[in-house]
């Protein structure tokens, strides 16, 4: 599977399965099936309410953890919860997260980003991402962060082209 090298040297698959709007039982089955059929990137989020199921699907697949790239996101209500990263790791049933995103900029997004920087330094996450950040927030982040994000995730599809 093709991968790209992030700015911290981590290799990330360019193609994966997302679990947005997938009920837990279906998420578990979908993740297991996808991994058994060659997918190596799994994307979920706390807000999707299926992280535990995603973790079960990963374990049921039998694919070694080191071959799987897992990304998830912190919801804004958790940006100031200093246990949020640990709780996310626990829900997924993993030892670490490959990529953890700030789900969206809100009034307290800087606190959330500081949590991700700490988790990165502590080895709990391997990469930091930002999701749904407009240019003004990205510029502000780059002026104030200690660790630059490795991934910027933007919504883009036929109904929202981000021209």
C-alpha positions in Angstrom: 0.0 0.0 0.0 1.3 3.5 -0.9 2.3 5.6 2.0 3.4 9.2 2.5 6.1 10.4 4.9 4.8 12.9 7.5 7.0 15.8 8.7 8.1 13.7 11.7 9.1 10.7 9.6 6.1 8.6 10.3 4.7 6.7 7.3 0.9 7.0 6.8 -1.1 5.0 4.3 -2.7 7.2 1.7 -5.9 5.2 1.6 -8.1 4.0 4.4 -11.6 3.4 5.8 -13.5 6.0 7.7 -16.1 5.1 10.3 -18.3 8.2 10.4 -22.0 7.4 10.8 -21.4 3.7 11.2 -23.1 2.0 14.1 -20.8 0.2 16.5 -21.6 -3.4 15.4 -21.2 -2.4 11.7 -18.0 -0.5 12.5 -16.5 -3.5 14.2 -17.3 -5.7 11.2 -16.3 -3.1 8.6 -12.9 -2.5 10.3 -12.2 -6.2 10.6 -13.2 -6.8 6.9 -11.2 -3.8 5.6 -8.0 -4.9 7.5 -8.3 -8.5 6.3 -8.7 -7.1 2.7 -5.6 -4.9 2.7 -6.7 -1.6 4.3 -4.2 -0.3 6.8 -5.5 3.1 7.8 -8.6 3.3 10.1 -10.2 6.7 10.9 -12.6 7.2 13.7 -13.5 9.9 16.3 -14.8 10.2 19.8 -17.9 11.9 18.4 -18.6 8.9 16.2 -19.4 6.8 19.3 -17.7 3.7 17.8 -14.1 3.8 19.0 -14.6 0.7 21.2 -16.0 -1.2 18.2 -13.2 0.0 16.0 -10.7 -1.4 18.5 -12.5 -4.7 18.6 -12.4 -4.9 14.8 -8.7 -4.2 14.8 -8.1 -7.0 17.3 -10.4 -9.5 15.5 -8.6 -8.8 12.2 -5.5 -10.6 13.4 -3.4 -8.0 11.6 -0.3 -7.0 13.7 -0.8 -3.6 15.3 2.5 -2.3 13.9 1.0 -2.7 10.4 -2.2 -0.6 11.2 -2.4 3.2 11.2 -5.2 4.4 13.5 -6.4 8.0 13.5 -9.1 9.4 15.8 -10.2 12.9 17.0 -10.8 14.7 20.3 -14.2 16.4 20.5 -14.2 20.1 21.7 -15.8 19.2 25.0 -12.7 17.1 25.8 -10.1 19.7 25.0 -9.6 20.7 28.6 -10.0 17.1 30.0 -6.4 16.1 30.9 -7.4 12.5 30.8 -9.0 12.7 27.4 -6.1 11.1 25.5 -5.8 8.3 28.0 -9.5 7.6 27.8 -9.3 7.6 24.0 -6.5 5.0 24.0 -8.5 2.9 26.5 -11.7 3.0 24.4 -9.7 1.8 21.4 -7.9 -0.8 23.4 -4.5 0.2 22.0 -1.2 1.1 23.5 -0.9 4.3 21.4 -2.6 6.2 18.6 -0.9 6.8 15.3 -2.6 10.2 14.6 -4.8 12.2 17.0 -6.7 15.2 15.6 -8.2 18.3 17.2 -11.7 17.7 15.7 -12.4 21.4 15.1 -11.5 24.9 16.3 -13.6 26.2 19.1 -12.9 28.8 21.8 -10.7 26.3 23.7 -8.9 24.6 20.8 -5.5 25.8 22.0 -5.9 23.8 25.3 -6.7 20.8 23.2 -3.7 21.3 21.1 -1.5 21.5 24.1 -2.9 18.2 25.3 -1.9 16.6 22.0 1.6 18.1 22.2 2.0 16.6 25.7 0.7 13.2 24.5 3.1 13.3 21.5 6.1 14.0 23.8 4.9 11.2 26.2 4.7 8.7 23.2 1.0 8.2 23.6 0.4 9.5 20.1 2.8 9.3 17.1 1.4 12.2 15.1 -0.7 15.4 15.6 -3.5 16.5 13.3 -6.0 19.3 13.0 -9.4 18.9 11.4 -11.8 21.4 10.0 -9.4 24.4 10.6 -9.8 27.4 8.3 -6.7 29.3 7.2 -6.9 31.9 10.0 -6.8 29.2 12.7 -3.9 27.4 10.9 -1.9 30.6 10.8 -2.6 31.3 14.5 -1.6 27.7 15.4 1.7 27.8 13.4 2.6 31.0 15.3 1.9 29.6 18.8 2.5 25.8 18.7 5.6 24.0 19.9 5.1 21.0 17.5 3.8 21.6 14.1 0.9 19.4 13.0 1.7 16.5 10.8 -1.7 16.3 9.1 -4.3 18.9 8.2 -7.6 17.2 7.4 -10.1 19.2 5.4 -13.6 18.3 4.4 -14.0 18.1 0.6 -16.6 16.3 -1.5 -18.9 17.2 -4.5 -21.2 19.1 -2.2 -18.4 21.0 -0.4 -15.5 21.5 -2.8 -13.4 23.9 -0.7 -12.6 26.1 -3.7 
